[in-house]
């Protein structure tokens, strides 16, 4: 004799589940009936030409034509400002045993790293030199260094 598979606990849980589903449907119906939204038209917002949010659509007569090709994305290209790439300076520090040093430019007082491989002739501290600069791994480097 097999007894009923349903227990009081199972019946109780099913009643609670059904009640919860009905409550949810009732709340949803109440929200639909009492919502102040009034549809999609009341939810749309516009941005005017000054960037302010408004509820009126923009006037098509005030629309400006923008050329998409004139918009630059990223960093703008720099114009070639420097005409003479050769700079003048003084050797601020140079260690011939280690093969590197620094040159201080006369005009801007900027210091540039110089390596022995970028020298055309031997230099020492205090020498006046001409040089060009190029970007290295850690900053700008002096290359093509010549004594004056």
VOMARNU-685349 format. One record per atom (N, C-alpha, C): residue number from 1; residue in one letter; x, y, z. Coordinates in nm, 3 decimals. Each point is the difference from the previous one (the first is absolute). Layout:
N
R  num  residu       c1       c2       c3
R  NUM       A        X        Y        Z
...
END
This chain:
148
R  num  residu       c1       c2       c3
R    1       X    0.082   -0.117    0.000
R    1       X   -0.082    0.117    0.000
R    1       X    0.087    0.124    0.000
R    2       X   -0.011    0.066   -0.105
R    2       X    0.079    0.121   -0.011
R    2       X   -0.082    0.119    0.046
R    3       X    0.064    0.082    0.079
R    3       X   -0.069    0.119    0.051
R    3       X    0.015    0.115   -0.099
R    4       X   -0.065    0.109    0.025
R    4       X    0.007    0.117   -0.086
R    4       X    0.142    0.059    0.004
R    5       X    0.049    0.042   -0.115
R    5       X    0.134    0.057   -0.009
R    5       X    0.003    0.145    0.047
R    6       X   -0.116    0.063    0.005
R    6       X   -0.004    0.139    0.042
R    6       X   -0.009    0.007    0.151
R    7       X    0.085    0.082    0.056
R    7       X   -0.003    0.022    0.145
R    7       X   -0.055    0.138    0.026
R    8       X   -0.027    0.026    0.124
R    8       X   -0.054    0.131    0.037
R    8       X    0.101    0.109   -0.038
R    9       X    0.130   -0.026    0.021
R    9       X    0.104    0.098   -0.027
R    9       X    0.005    0.035   -0.149
R   10       X   -0.016   -0.101   -0.088
R   10       X    0.002    0.025   -0.144
R   10       X   -0.120    0.084   -0.043
R   11       X   -0.118   -0.031    0.057
R   11       X   -0.121    0.076   -0.033
R   11       X    0.016    0.145    0.045
R   12       X    0.058    0.019    0.116
R   12       X    0.018    0.135    0.055
R   12       X    0.095    0.082   -0.088
R   13       X    0.109   -0.062   -0.043
R   13       X    0.097    0.071   -0.085
R   13       X   -0.063    0.038   -0.135
R   14       X   -0.080   -0.089   -0.055
R   14       X   -0.066    0.028   -0.128
R   14       X   -0.099    0.115    0.014
R   15       X   -0.074    0.004    0.111
R   15       X   -0.094    0.110    0.024
R   15       X    0.075    0.133    0.010
R   16       X    0.114    0.000    0.070
R   16       X    0.079    0.123    0.015
R   16       X    0.052    0.047   -0.136
R   17       X    0.049   -0.094   -0.083
R   17       X    0.051    0.034   -0.133
R   17       X   -0.110    0.061   -0.087
R   18       X   -0.118   -0.058    0.003
R   18       X   -0.113    0.050   -0.077
R   18       X   -0.042    0.139    0.047
R   19       X   -0.004    0.018    0.133
R   19       X   -0.038    0.130    0.057
R   19       X    0.101    0.107   -0.040
R   20       X    0.130   -0.035    0.002
R   20       X    0.105    0.094   -0.037
R   20       X   -0.013    0.042   -0.147
R   21       X   -0.030   -0.095   -0.089
R   21       X   -0.017    0.028   -0.142
R   21       X   -0.118    0.092   -0.023
R   22       X   -0.111   -0.026    0.070
R   22       X   -0.119    0.085   -0.015
R   22       X    0.025    0.141    0.052
R   23       X    0.072    0.011    0.113
R   23       X    0.033    0.133    0.054
R   23       X    0.086    0.079   -0.098
R   24       X    0.094   -0.068   -0.063
R   24       X    0.088    0.065   -0.096
R   24       X   -0.079    0.052   -0.121
R   25       X   -0.093   -0.081   -0.051
R   25       X   -0.082    0.042   -0.112
R   25       X   -0.089    0.118    0.037
R   26       X   -0.052   -0.001    0.124
R   26       X   -0.086    0.109    0.046
R   26       X    0.080    0.131    0.010
R   27       X    0.122   -0.007    0.055
R   27       X    0.084    0.120    0.010
R   27       X    0.034    0.054   -0.139
R   28       X    0.027   -0.090   -0.094
R   28       X    0.034    0.043   -0.135
R   28       X   -0.119    0.071   -0.065
R   29       X   -0.120   -0.052    0.020
R   29       X   -0.121    0.062   -0.056
R   29       X   -0.024    0.137    0.064
R   30       X    0.025    0.013    0.132
R   30       X   -0.015    0.129    0.068
R   30       X    0.098    0.103   -0.054
R   31       X    0.123   -0.043   -0.022
R   31       X    0.102    0.092   -0.053
R   31       X   -0.038    0.050   -0.138
R   32       X   -0.050   -0.091   -0.085
R   32       X   -0.041    0.041   -0.135
R   32       X   -0.114    0.100    0.004
R   33       X   -0.097   -0.024    0.089
R   33       X   -0.118    0.086    0.008
R   33       X    0.033    0.137    0.058
R   34       X    0.092    0.006    0.096
R   34       X    0.027    0.126    0.071
R   34       X    0.131    0.066   -0.040
R   35       X    0.063   -0.043   -0.108
R   35       X    0.131    0.058   -0.036
R   35       X   -0.019    0.141   -0.057
R   36       X    0.086    0.094    0.043
R   36       X   -0.011    0.136   -0.050
R   36       X    0.071    0.019   -0.134
R   37       X    0.068   -0.103   -0.051
R   37       X    0.080    0.011   -0.122
R   37       X   -0.079    0.043   -0.120
R   38       X   -0.111   -0.062   -0.026
R   38       X   -0.083    0.040   -0.112
R   38       X    0.053   -0.043   -0.134
R   39       X    0.093   -0.092   -0.004
R   39       X    0.048   -0.052   -0.128
R   39       X    0.137    0.052   -0.037
R   40       X    0.043   -0.036   -0.119
R   40       X    0.133    0.031   -0.048
R   40       X    0.021    0.150   -0.023
R   41       X   -0.103    0.069   -0.046
R   41       X    0.013    0.142   -0.032
R   41       X    0.038    0.084    0.122
R   42       X   -0.047   -0.037    0.117
R   42       X    0.033    0.076    0.121
R   42       X    0.138   -0.035    0.054
R   43       X    0.059   -0.109   -0.046
R   43       X    0.130   -0.041    0.051
R   43       X    0.116    0.052   -0.085
R   44       X   -0.024    0.050   -0.119
R   44       X    0.107    0.046   -0.088
R   44       X    0.049    0.137    0.044
R   45       X    0.132    0.016    0.003
R   45       X    0.063    0.128    0.030
R   45       X    0.091    0.037   -0.116
R   46       X    0.014    0.129   -0.026
R   46       X    0.082    0.050   -0.109
R   46       X    0.112    0.087    0.057
R   47       X    0.106    0.014   -0.078
R   47       X    0.111    0.087    0.037
R   47       X    0.003    0.113   -0.102
R   48       X   -0.005    0.126    0.049
R   48       X    0.003    0.113   -0.092
R   48       X    0.143    0.031   -0.045
R   49       X    0.015    0.104   -0.085
R   49       X    0.132    0.031   -0.056
R   49       X    0.100    0.048    0.104
R   50       X   -0.047    0.039    0.119
R   50       X    0.090    0.043    0.108
R   50       X    0.034   -0.114    0.095
R   51       X   -0.056   -0.119   -0.023
R   51       X    0.030   -0.114    0.084
R   51       X   -0.092   -0.017    0.118
R   52       X   -0.111    0.075    0.004
R   52       X   -0.095   -0.009    0.111
R   52       X   -0.110   -0.100   -0.034
R   53       X   -0.047   -0.076    0.100
R   53       X   -0.107   -0.097   -0.022
R   53       X   -0.134    0.072    0.001
R   54       X   -0.084   -0.031   -0.098
R   54       X   -0.131    0.064   -0.013
R   54       X   -0.102   -0.103   -0.046
R   55       X   -0.129    0.032    0.015
R   55       X   -0.103   -0.094   -0.043
R   55       X   -0.056    0.034   -0.138
R   56       X    0.048    0.109   -0.062
R   56       X   -0.045    0.035   -0.135
R   56       X    0.106   -0.042   -0.101
R   57       X   -0.044   -0.052   -0.114
R   57       X    0.099   -0.042   -0.101
R   57       X    0.072    0.121   -0.059
R   58       X    0.124   -0.018   -0.047
R   58       X    0.075    0.113   -0.055
R   58       X   -0.058    0.047   -0.133
R   59       X    0.024    0.126   -0.029
R   59       X   -0.046    0.061   -0.124
R   59       X    0.096   -0.040   -0.112
R   60       X   -0.048   -0.066   -0.105
R   60       X    0.090   -0.041   -0.109
R   60       X    0.068    0.118   -0.071
R   61       X   -0.059    0.120    0.009
R   61       X    0.060    0.117   -0.065
R   61       X    0.130    0.041    0.070
R   62       X    0.014   -0.031    0.128
R   62       X    0.121    0.037    0.075
R   62       X    0.112   -0.103   -0.014
R   63       X   -0.024   -0.106   -0.073
R   63       X    0.099   -0.106   -0.014
R   63       X    0.120    0.049   -0.083
R   64       X    0.121   -0.030    0.047
R   64       X    0.121    0.039   -0.070
R   64       X    0.056   -0.121   -0.075
R   65       X    0.050    0.023   -0.119
R   65       X    0.061   -0.105   -0.080
R   65       X    0.145   -0.015    0.042
R   66       X    0.040   -0.121    0.039
R   66       X    0.136   -0.027    0.044
R   66       X    0.065   -0.097   -0.097
R   67       X    0.120    0.035   -0.044
R   67       X    0.075   -0.087   -0.090
R   67       X    0.071   -0.104    0.084
R   68       X   -0.032   -0.128   -0.021
R   68       X    0.058   -0.108    0.080
R   68       X    0.150   -0.014   -0.022
R   69       X    0.049    0.041   -0.116
R   69       X    0.144   -0.011   -0.028
R   69       X    0.081    0.101    0.079
R   70       X   -0.063    0.109    0.046
R   70       X    0.074    0.103    0.074
R   70       X    0.017   -0.037    0.147
R   71       X   -0.065   -0.105    0.048
R   71       X    0.011   -0.040    0.140
R   71       X    0.126   -0.084    0.016
R   72       X    0.087    0.042    0.094
R   72       X    0.124   -0.074    0.025
R   72       X   -0.018   -0.084    0.125
R   73       X    0.024   -0.128   -0.013
R   73       X   -0.005   -0.089    0.114
R   73       X    0.141   -0.020    0.052
R   74       X    0.016    0.001    0.132
R   74       X    0.132   -0.021    0.060
R   74       X    0.075    0.130    0.012
R   75       X    0.130   -0.009    0.007
R   75       X    0.086    0.116    0.017
R   75       X    0.018    0.068   -0.135
R   76       X   -0.024    0.132   -0.007
R   76       X    0.017    0.068   -0.128
R   76       X    0.145   -0.001   -0.046
R   77       X    0.018    0.000   -0.130
R   77       X    0.135   -0.001   -0.055
R   77       X    0.069    0.132    0.030
R   78       X    0.128   -0.010    0.039
R   78       X    0.077    0.121    0.030
R   78       X    0.063    0.054   -0.128
R   79       X    0.001    0.132   -0.011
R   79       X    0.067    0.062   -0.113
R   79       X    0.149    0.001    0.026
R   80       X    0.077   -0.005   -0.105
R   80       X    0.145    0.004    0.014
R   80       X    0.040    0.142    0.040
R   81       X    0.030    0.022    0.127
R   81       X    0.033    0.131    0.052
R   81       X    0.149    0.028   -0.018
R   82       X    0.079   -0.102    0.026
R   82       X    0.144    0.017   -0.001
R   82       X    0.052   -0.006   -0.143
R   83       X    0.073    0.105   -0.044
R   83       X    0.053    0.001   -0.135
R   83       X    0.144   -0.052   -0.003
R   84       X    0.080    0.033    0.103
R   84       X    0.138   -0.045    0.005
R   84       X    0.013   -0.113    0.101
R   85       X    0.023   -0.122   -0.046
R   85       X    0.008   -0.112    0.094
R   85       X    0.131   -0.003    0.079
R   86       X    0.101    0.074   -0.044
R   86       X    0.129    0.000    0.068
R   86       X   -0.004    0.098    0.117
R   87       X    0.039   -0.050    0.117
R   87       X   -0.003    0.082    0.122
R   87       X    0.142    0.018    0.052
R   88       X    0.017    0.103    0.080
R   88       X    0.129    0.029    0.062
R   88       X   -0.010   -0.022    0.149
R   89       X    0.110   -0.048    0.059
R   89       X   -0.001   -0.021    0.144
R   89       X    0.139   -0.024    0.055
R   90       X    0.005   -0.028    0.130
R   90       X    0.125   -0.025    0.071
R   90       X   -0.010   -0.136    0.067
R   91       X    0.108   -0.077   -0.001
R   91       X    0.001   -0.130    0.066
R   91       X   -0.003    0.025    0.151
R   92       X   -0.108   -0.041    0.064
R   92       X   -0.021    0.024    0.142
R   92       X    0.069   -0.107    0.083
R   93       X   -0.006   -0.124   -0.048
R   93       X    0.061   -0.113    0.070
R   93       X    0.032   -0.105   -0.105
R   94       X    0.118   -0.062    0.012
R   94       X    0.032   -0.111   -0.090
R   94       X    0.096   -0.094    0.070
R   95       X   -0.038   -0.128    0.007
R   95       X    0.083   -0.104    0.060
R   95       X    0.050   -0.089   -0.113
R   96       X    0.126    0.019   -0.038
R   96       X    0.054   -0.074   -0.115
R   96       X    0.019   -0.148    0.032
R   97       X    0.020   -0.034    0.128
R   97       X    0.016   -0.142    0.034
R   97       X   -0.131   -0.076   -0.014
R   98       X   -0.111    0.066    0.027
R   98       X   -0.131   -0.065   -0.012
R   98       X   -0.066    0.029   -0.135
R   99       X    0.046    0.102   -0.071
R   99       X   -0.046    0.025   -0.136
R   99       X   -0.128    0.080   -0.014
R  100       X   -0.033    0.084    0.098
R  100       X   -0.120    0.083   -0.014
R  100       X    0.021    0.132    0.073
R  101       X   -0.092    0.093   -0.026
R  101       X    0.004    0.130    0.066
R  101       X   -0.124    0.080   -0.032
R  102       X    0.006    0.130    0.033
R  102       X   -0.113    0.089   -0.023
R  102       X    0.049    0.129   -0.061
R  103       X   -0.082    0.053   -0.092
R  103       X    0.029    0.127   -0.064
R  103       X   -0.111    0.097    0.037
R  104       X    0.039    0.122    0.042
R  104       X   -0.098    0.104    0.034
R  104       X   -0.009    0.096   -0.117
R  105       X   -0.122    0.014   -0.054
R  105       X   -0.021    0.089   -0.114
R  105       X    0.012    0.145    0.044
R  106       X    0.062    0.085   -0.086
R  106       X    0.022    0.141    0.036
R  106       X   -0.130    0.079    0.010
R  107       X   -0.093   -0.021   -0.094
R  107       X   -0.121    0.082   -0.006
R  107       X   -0.098   -0.034    0.113
R  108       X   -0.034   -0.126    0.015
R  108       X   -0.107   -0.039    0.093
R  108       X    0.051   -0.054    0.133
R  109       X    0.130   -0.022    0.013
R  109       X    0.061   -0.058    0.121
R  109       X   -0.052   -0.141    0.028
R  110       X   -0.050   -0.067   -0.104
R  110       X   -0.046   -0.139    0.013
R  110       X    0.120   -0.092   -0.007
R  111       X   -0.006   -0.112    0.075
R  111       X    0.108   -0.098   -0.002
R  111       X   -0.042   -0.119   -0.085
R  112       X    0.091   -0.044   -0.086
R  112       X   -0.025   -0.114   -0.086
R  112       X    0.105   -0.106    0.024
R  113       X   -0.044   -0.125    0.003
R  113       X    0.089   -0.114    0.017
R  113       X    0.081   -0.020   -0.128
R  114       X    0.128   -0.033    0.015
R  114       X    0.084   -0.031   -0.117
R  114       X    0.078   -0.128    0.030
R  115       X    0.005   -0.088   -0.099
R  115       X    0.074   -0.126    0.012
R  115       X    0.123    0.007   -0.090
R  116       X    0.102   -0.074    0.036
R  116       X    0.126    0.003   -0.075
R  116       X   -0.021   -0.043   -0.146
R  117       X   -0.099   -0.083   -0.028
R  117       X   -0.028   -0.043   -0.138
R  117       X   -0.053    0.114   -0.087
R  118       X   -0.054    0.106    0.062
R  118       X   -0.058    0.111   -0.075
R  118       X    0.099    0.116   -0.017
R  119       X    0.127   -0.022    0.033
R  119       X    0.103    0.104   -0.015
R  119       X    0.072   -0.017   -0.132
R  120       X    0.031    0.113   -0.066
R  120       X    0.082   -0.006   -0.121
R  120       X    0.147    0.019    0.035
R  121       X    0.029    0.066    0.112
R  121       X    0.136    0.016    0.049
R  121       X   -0.002   -0.001    0.152
R  122       X    0.115   -0.019    0.061
R  122       X    0.008   -0.012    0.146
R  122       X   -0.031    0.134    0.067
R  123       X   -0.077   -0.004    0.110
R  123       X   -0.034    0.122    0.075
R  123       X    0.034   -0.020    0.146
R  124       X    0.004    0.115    0.072
R  124       X    0.019   -0.005    0.145
R  124       X   -0.085    0.111    0.061
R  125       X   -0.011    0.002    0.134
R  125       X   -0.083    0.099    0.069
R  125       X    0.046    0.141   -0.034
R  126       X   -0.098    0.090   -0.024
R  126       X    0.028    0.140   -0.029
R  126       X    0.015    0.032   -0.147
R  127       X    0.008   -0.099   -0.088
R  127       X    0.013    0.024   -0.143
R  127       X   -0.129    0.059   -0.057
R  128       X    0.014    0.094   -0.093
R  128       X   -0.114    0.051   -0.074
R  128       X   -0.023   -0.093   -0.118
R  129       X   -0.127   -0.040   -0.021
R  129       X   -0.032   -0.098   -0.103
R  129       X   -0.125    0.041   -0.077
R  130       X   -0.015   -0.058   -0.119
R  130       X   -0.126    0.008   -0.075
R  130       X   -0.054   -0.142   -0.007
R  131       X   -0.132   -0.011   -0.001
R  131       X   -0.062   -0.132    0.001
R  131       X   -0.143    0.008   -0.050
R  132       X   -0.055   -0.116   -0.031
R  132       X   -0.142   -0.013   -0.033
R  132       X   -0.062   -0.087    0.107
R  133       X   -0.132    0.003    0.009
R  133       X   -0.066   -0.085    0.100
R  133       X   -0.095   -0.098   -0.067
R  134       X   -0.018   -0.114    0.066
R  134       X   -0.099   -0.099   -0.045
R  134       X   -0.057   -0.068    0.123
R  135       X   -0.119   -0.055   -0.014
R  135       X   -0.066   -0.064    0.112
R  135       X    0.063   -0.136    0.025
R  136       X    0.038   -0.022    0.127
R  136       X    0.055   -0.128    0.041
R  136       X   -0.100   -0.074    0.087
R  137       X    0.043   -0.107    0.066
R  137       X   -0.090   -0.079    0.083
R  137       X   -0.049    0.078    0.122
R  138       X    0.087    0.082    0.060
R  138       X   -0.035    0.070    0.123
R  138       X   -0.010    0.151   -0.017
R  139       X   -0.001    0.050   -0.121
R  139       X   -0.008    0.145   -0.022
R  139       X    0.079    0.039   -0.123
R  140       X    0.030    0.129   -0.009
R  140       X    0.072    0.050   -0.116
R  140       X    0.150   -0.021    0.017
R  141       X    0.066   -0.046   -0.107
R  141       X    0.143   -0.027    0.000
R  141       X    0.069    0.090   -0.101
R  142       X    0.125    0.039    0.031
R  142       X    0.081    0.078   -0.092
R  142       X    0.071   -0.099   -0.094
R  143       X   -0.007    0.030   -0.131
R  143       X    0.067   -0.085   -0.100
R  143       X    0.080    0.090   -0.093
R  144       X    0.097   -0.057   -0.067
R  144       X    0.084    0.078   -0.094
R  144       X    0.073    0.112    0.070
R  145       X    0.060   -0.029    0.116
R  145       X    0.064    0.105    0.081
R  145       X    0.138    0.031   -0.057
R  146       X    0.026    0.132   -0.024
R  146       X    0.129    0.047   -0.054
R  146       X    0.050    0.113    0.086
R  147       X    0.132    0.009    0.017
R  147       X    0.061    0.115    0.070
R  147       X   -0.010    0.122   -0.087
R  148       X   -0.011    0.116    0.064
R  148       X   -0.001    0.126   -0.074
R  148       X    0.138    0.058    0.001
END
